[in-house]
Amino acid sequence: MSDPPVTTERRRNPRSPIPSRFLTFTRAEWAPLRANTPLTLSDEDLTALRGLNDVLSMEDVVEIYLPLSRLLSLYVQGTRTLHSATSTFLGDRSAKTPFILGLAGSVAVGKSTTARILQALRSRWPDHPRVDLLTTDGFLLPNRVLEERGLMQRKGFPESYDRGRLVRFLADVKSGAEEVTAPVYSHVRYDIVPGAQQTVRHPDIVIVEGLNVLQAPPAAGAEMQLFASDFFDFSIYVDADERIIEEWYVSRFMKLRATVFQDPQAYFHRYAALSEDEARETAHRIWREINGRNLRENILTTRTRAQLVLVKGPAHRVHSVHLRRV
């Protein structure tokens, strides 16, 4: 099969075009790149993998995620070959180096669903790799610390994370440490769970999903430091127009109001008693004051640092894929 035609960024929303260093594919052009990659998920699997407000069909898996799974498989193989060549040169017989995939994007854009789909697809490849999924929510500072620092209204912004601990975690994973642990976050409690840990043991692949995982290095003249993105072998950004993402956020908020927020132990239980109009206005206000600002100031600015961008339309349907030229 010949390569599909490559389009330019003209199909991209003119609000902020993807630079020409990216190859741009329509959905129809991307789908054939699946080649002979087998479909290993059932309808029941999809039901379990969908996010609360995400829409995901088997057609999406076949046309978008199977080609992406194949691409990642090729990158994993290439990275292993490179590491093997370096080890041979050095005479190094140390532990294997895991492949780390970073996945970024706004609140409510569908990052978690994308991460779970990729985890499920990659773990079912013939060699049955061990694929761990980590969300950076676990590296948020505890609420008491955020309150002490006056950062509760900036939760999710870069300064609300224990970035040093996240970098140490990734450094340990990349070095082949026997066992690495990460904190656990509860969306019901809206806080770190005291004493709870996620343990990672010799993974083949680690998917790291979070808002700011593609944060750029400091500006020239700033103190040099490591960032999470320095440890990624491949990175993906899930994108959509902000107006669309805001509507998805509001819709998710309304569903949470009718479910999770009903729990008296939930941090946002106070929103359960709001009328429908009050709840919608509250959701829009939270977006304007927190999530929308974070998207514009910190998250969207990292999009072009990704190696692949998935662009969604109003129905959570990916309509184009942008792959950075090698």
Number of C-alpha atoms within 10 A of each C-alpha: 6 5 9 14 11 13 15 15 18 11 14 14 12 9 7 9 12 22 13 14 14 21 19 27 21 18 17 13 17 24 21 17 20 19 11 10 13 14 15 13 15 9 10 8 12 19 12 10 18 18 18 14 20 20 15 21 13 14 11 16 21 18 19 24 22 27 20 22 21 20 13 18 14 12 15 20 12 12 16 16 12 12 14 16 12 12 14 11 9 9 9 10 9 9 12 17 19 21 23 24 21 25 28 29 27 26 21 22 25 25 24 23 20 23 24 20 22 21 20 18 22 23 18 17 16 8 8 11 14 16 23 19 18 21 20 21 20 23 21 25 21 19 16 12 13 18 12 9 10 11 17 17 14 16 17 23 21 17 13 21 20 15 19 13 14 20 18 15 19 21 17 15 24 20 14 17 16 12 12 18 14 19 21 20 22 13 13 14 13 14 18 20 15 10 7 13 15 13 12 19 14 20 21 17 20 23 22 22 26 24 25 26 26 29 20 16 15 12 8 7 6 8 8 10 10 15 20 22 24 16 17 20 16 18 22 25 28 22 22 22 15 15 11 16 23 23 17 21 22 22 17 17 23 19 14 18 22 13 12 18 21 16 15 11 11 17 16 18 19 13 20 20 13 13 11 12 9 12 18 17 13 16 20 19 14 17 20 13 12 16 24 21 15 22 21 12 12 20 25 22 14 19 21 19 16 20 18 23 25 19 22 20 14 14 11 19 19 21 17 20 23 28 17 18 11 7
